[in-house]
């Protein structure tokens, strides 16, 4: 079914459906809605229908799952919500829990499910390949890896044509870090404060979000520099971002001259002059920061920063783990939105629509530099199953015009969410591009002090209770992170915006009491 036809069907359903949620696709339970109704008349946005019936959950009791989790799984509490969701099934932009409740997924398993949960075409390709051949290791040739390498290289600009396959984004960034040092023969690598490039011991030196850091020694030669955040940073105005929605900070810049960009570039130069050696290995950057809250930089900043890095002998690495594969709408790759071509690109998450897969793409020259210094091998990287799935993902993005949908629906959502910023004092900033959006919560717009985490968490819970799943992020856990599957429609955006408005109203009512 094409995306355009799905848009039409859903629009017609919204116009003709009764006020009740159709029984063919379960929504939130009656007991839940009874409890929500007590909170106020603003808390019942009508969930759009869907055309999928989930299987009935018939496995471990919820309490037993909690017991297993507490006894045997990763000790720190990482699950969202006071009562963590036990998810059972997914279909496109929808998720279903063990009780059959339906949720609109606006976080995509942390910006990972690009074409939709259990997309029929991706499922069919995976099942076919699973029955044919799903592991050989790179010591043997197999058709899926060669087909996929050709398809992936075709959508990257020259000279980015040599691909190394990995199993995750952290592994990809580890390898890119090694490449940068092997090619430049230098050590120091720069990344932004607020950056997240992975959690492995080697790459953790470039991840600059406090709650991921450890008291143990990190990777040597990693240096952080000021993030050019035009909302929370010292400089920024109303024309800085490549986004349909700008900050409410005033700006006196001429149309072709961004003062904030120039001031942040001076800070970058200061790092180059004082914190690293005269010759450096490279600069890691996310085209839009993800974990720190969908942070965007002033237009033109990366172009100047890349030039400065290359003058010092370094290479420029674009971490496209969250921004790639059409999510930003206007371009297929995040670096293209900054009018730059990096020397190395790292990929993961959306590359396999949730299947464990990653890649590093670089130039022949840099690949040769690594080959001289190290035999590069990955037992599972580029396995036939992963590459078959990767190929199917590329085909679905093209066939269903998902990049174009990200642009159209994402822009619509940004403009609708901006109305909430104008309506509520605690919504400090709405930003992003395509279907990568941040909503930063503040005590008030004048101070821009972060809304306390417990208040953000309550709003987060309220959204979940109404059937909407969004992410939380930011240095102070103050930003809602929105990155739905790229197949979502405008009626679903309308529902999400109304849910968020209702959650904000509930929050204000609680504060008033």
N, C-alpha and C positions, 0 to 999 in steps of 0.2 A: 504494500500500500504506500503510495507516494506521500510525502509530507504535505504537499498542497491539498490532496484529497482529505487527509486527516484534519487539516485546518478547517476545511469546509464542513466536514461531518460534525466536528465539535462545535463549530459556530451554530450550525442548525440545531444541534441538541440543546445548546444553551437557550436558544430562542423558543424551543418547543417543549422542553422537559417540564414536568411538574415540579413544584417546590420540594418534593421529597427526593432524596437521593435514590437513583434506580437500584432495585434489589439485585440486578445482575452483577453489580460490582460493589462489594461492601464498603461502607465508609465507617466513620467512628460510631461506636456502640451507643445505643439509646441511653444507657446509664451515664455514659460520659457526657452526652449532650444535656442531660438533665442537670448535671453538676455545673456545666458551663453556663447554662441559662441563668443560674443564680448570680453570675458575675455581672450581668448587664445585657442590655439589648444590642450592644455593639459587637458581641462576640460570636455571631453565628453566620459568617459569610458562607454562601452556598458553594460546596465543592463541585467543580465541573465533573460531569460523568466520564467514565471510561468504558471501553468495550472489552474488558478482560475479566475473567472470573478466576480467582486464585484457587489453588488446591487447598483443601482443608488441612490444617496443621494437626498431625497425629503423632507427635514425638514427645520428648522429655517435657515434664511440667516446668513452668517458669521458675518455680522455687528451686527445682533441682539444677536448672541451668545456672542460677545464681550461685548455688553451692559449689558447683564445678569451677565456675569462674573464680570465685574467691579462694579456692584451695589450690588450683592447678595453673591458672593463667597469670600473665604478667601482673606483678603485684600492685603497682600504682593504679589508682582508679582513672582510667582513660575514657570510659564510656560516657556518652552524653546523657543528661537528664537524671533527676533524682531516682526515677524508676527506669532503668535502661530499656531501650527497645529491644525486643527479641524479633528480629526480622526473619521472615519466612520465604518471601518470594518477591520478585521484581518484574515489572513490565514497563519498558520504555521510561517515562518520567515518573512512574508510580512505584511505591513500595508497600508491602503488606506485612503486618506483624502477625504473631502467632494466634491472635484472636480474630484475624480477618479485617482489622481496621486498615483503612487505606490512607496513605500519606503522599503528598506531592513532594518529590525530592528536589530540593533546590540547592543541594550541596554535592551531589554526584559522587558519594564516597570519597570526599576530599578532592574535588575537581578532577575526577578520573573517568567517570562514565560519560563519554562524549556523545555517542550515538544512541544511547538509551539502554536501560537494563534489559538483558536477554534479547537483544535485537534479533529478529527472526533470521536475517541473512547471516549475521555473525555466528549465531547458534548453529545454523545448518553447516556452515563451513567448518566450524570447530568439530562438530560431530563427525563429519566426513573424514577430516584429517586424523582425528583420534582413532578411527577405525582402520586407517591406512598406515600411518607412521607418525609417531609423536616424539621420538628421540633418536638421534644418531650421534650427536656431538660434532663439532666442526671438522674433525679429522676426515669425515666423509662429506661429499657433496649431497645436497638434496634440493629438489626443485623449489619448495616454498621460500627458502632463504634467498635464492638467486632472483626469483620473481619479485620478492618484496624489496630487495636491495635496489633493483632497477626502478621500481615504482617510487620508492622513497627518495632516491637521488634525483628523480625527474622533477620533484616539486621543491627542491632546494636550489638556490642560485649557485652559479659558479663562484669560486672554485670548491664549494662544499660538496664533495662527491665520494669521499671514502668513509665507509660505515663500519663501526665496531658495535656489535650487539651485546647487551648486558641484560640483567634481570630486574633492575630497579633504577630509580633516579639517583639514589645515593651512590650506587656502583658506577653509574655513568659519570657523575661528577667527580668521583675518585679518579677515574680513568682520565678525564679531561684535565684534572689538576696535574696528573703525572705527565700527560702530553705537553702541557704548557711548560713545565720545567725541563723536560727532555729536549724540547725544541729550542727554547730560549737559552738553555744552560744557566738560567738564573733561578732564584729561590722564592723571592717575595711575591705574594699574590694578594690583591686587594679585593675586598667585597664591601658592600654597604652595611651599615648598622641596620638591623631589622631584617637582614637577608636570611632566607632559609634555603640551604643547598643540600641538606641531608643530615642524617644522624650517625653515620659511621665515624669511627674514631679519627680517620684521616681527614675527612671533609668537614668535621665538626668545627674545625678552626675557622671556616668561612661562614658558618651559621652563626648569626649574631642576634639571636632572640634569647633573652635571659633564661627562660625556663627550660631550654634545651641544653644549656651549658652545664659543665661539671667542674667540681673542685680539682679534678685531676688535670695534669698537664695536657694541653691540646696540641694540635699539629703546629710545628714550628713554621715560621715564615709567612703566617697569615695575618694580615693587617686590615682593620676595619676603617672605613671613612664615613663621613656624614652622609646620611641618606637625604637626597633633595626632595623632601616631603613638603609640598606646597600648602598643605593644610596645617600640619602640626609643627613643621619646621619653622625656623626664624624668618624665612622669606617665602612669599607666595602671594598670588593675586587672582584676579578673576578671569585671566586669559592664559593661564600657564599650561593647562592640561590638554592632552589629546582625548577629550571626552565630551559628550553632549552636555554634561553637567559640570560646571566650574565651582570653585569654592566661593563662599560669600565674602571672602577677604577682598578688600578694595585693591585696585591696581591702576597705576598711572603710567604703565608702559606704553610706548608707541607700538603700533601693530607688528612691526618687524624687529622689535627689540624687547627681550624679556629680561628685566633686571634681576628677577629671582634666579634665572638660569645662570646669569653672569656671576652672581654672588656665590652660588653653589659650586660653580666651576673654580672659583678662587679657593674655596675650601678643599676641593679635590687636588688642586695644585699644591696646597699647603701639605697635604698628606704625602704627595710625591716628593716634596722637598725635605720633609722632616722625619717621616715614619718608616720609610723603606730605603733600600739601597738605590744607588744611581741607576742601575739596570734591574729591571723587574721581570718576573715570569709572566704575569698576566693580571687580568681583571675579570672577575666573575660578576654577572649581573642577571637578575630576572627582569625582563622587559616591563612587567608590573609585579611588584612584590605581592606574594600571596599570603603567607602565614602572618605577616605583620599587618595585614588588614587592607589589601588591594591598594597599595600605595603607588601613585603615579608620579613621574618626574616631570620637570618643565620640558616643554618641547625644545628640541635641539641640544639638550644636555648630553645625551649619550654620544651624539656625533662628535662633539668636542672632546668628551672624555676618552673615547676610543682613539682619537688622534694623539692625545697626550700619552696614553699607554703605549702605543706603537712607537712613539718617539723615544721611549725608555727601553725599547727592545722587547716589550711584552706582547702577549697575544690577548685577544678579547674573546671571552666565552659567554655565550647567551644561553642561560638556563631556561629552556622552553618546556619544562616538565608540566607547567600549569597553563602557559599562554599559547601553546602551539595547537596545530590541527584545526584552525579556523575559529577557535573560541572567541577571539577578539573581533571577529566580524569583518572589519575592513580589509584585513590581510590574513593570510594563512599562518604566518609566523609572527610572533611578537616583535622580533627585531626589525621586521619590515615597517612597523608603525613608527619606528624612530629613524627610518631612512639610513640604516647602517647594514653592513654585512660583516658578521663576526668571523673569527678564524676557526672557532669550534662551537658546535651546537650540541646541547644535551637534551635528550628526550626520554619521557616515561609517561606514567599515568594514562592520558588519553590515547597514547600510541596503540594500546591493546584493549581499550574500553574496559579496563579493570583486570585483564589477564596480565600476570607478572611479565613485564617486558620493558626494556629500556634500550637506548642507543646513543652513541656518540658519533657525530658526523663532523668531518674535518677536511682539510686540504690534503692533496697528495704529498706536499712538502712536509707538513707536520706529521703525517702518518709515517713517512720514511724516517723522520727523526726519532720517533718512538721505536720503530722496528730495529734501528741500530743499537738501541740501548736495552730493549726488553723483548722477550718472546711473549706476545700478548695472546692469551687463550682464556676462553670461558666455556666450561663444560655444557652449561645449559643456555648460554646466550645465543639467540638466533635459532632456537630449536624449531623443527618443522611446524609444530602446533602453534607456537607463538607467531611465527611469520605468516602462516595461513590466516590467522586471526587479524594480524596487522594489515594484510592486504585487503581483507573484507572490510575493515574499518575505513580504509582510504576510499574504497568503492562506495560505501554507504554515504560518506561525507559528500562525495561528488554527486551521486545519483539523487540524493534527497535534498540537495542544495542547503546543507546544514551550515556552511559558512555564511551564506546569505541570510539564512534564518537567524543566526546569531546576531548579525548586524541589525536586521529589522526589528526582531522581538527584543533584543537587548537594548537598543536605543529607546524603544517604546517603554520598557521597564524602567530605565534610568530616569526618563522624564516623569513617569508616574511616581516613582519614589522621591524625586525632587520635590513634588508637591507635599509629601509628608515632612520633608525637611523644613519647608516653609510654614507648615501647620504646627509642628511640635518643637518646642524650645530644646528638648533633649536630643533631637536629631541634628548633630553638628555638621555632618558632611555626607553627601552621597556622591560616589565617584565610580569610575571604571570605564570599561569599553566592551562592547559586545555582551557576552554572557559571563563576564567576570566583574562582579560588582561588590562594592563595600558600602556599608551604612555605619558611620562612626557615631557612637552615642556619647554625649557629653552632659555634664551637670547644667551647663548653659552655654550659649553660643559665644558670649563675650569672653569668658575665661578659657574655654575649650578644655577644661579639666575633664578627664575621663569619667563617665558614669561608673559608679562602683560595680565591681564584678557581680555581686549578689543581685543587683537590680537588673543587670544585663541578663543574668541567668534566668531570672523570673520571666522576663519578656520572652526569652528563648523557650522556656517551658510552655508559656501560653500559646506560642505559635504552634508548638508540637501538638498541644491539646486540640487545636483547631484543624489539624491535619497538614501542617506545613513544616518541613524540615529544612533548616538553614544552618550554616556554620557559624562558629564563633572564633575570633582571632584578634590579633593586635597585640602590641607590646604590653598593654594593660588589660587584655581580654575585653576590649571595649567596642569591637567592631563586629557587626554581623557580615558574614561572608556568603555571597550568593553566586553560585556557579552551577546552574541546573544542566541536565542533559540538553544538548543543542537542538533537540526535537520539540521543545516546548512551544506552546501557542499563546497568543495574546489573551484569550479567555482564561488560561491558567495563570498568566501574569496578573490579570485583574483580580482573581481569587487571592493570590499571594499578597498583593498590595492591600486588599481589604482585611486579610488576616493580620497583617502587620499593623495596620491602622487600629484594628480592634485591640491588639495586644498593647499598643501604646496607650490607648484610652484606658484600658484596665490598669495599666501602670500608674497613670495620672490619678485615677480614682483611688488607688491604694495610697498614694502619696498624700492625697487630700485628706484621707481619714487619719 
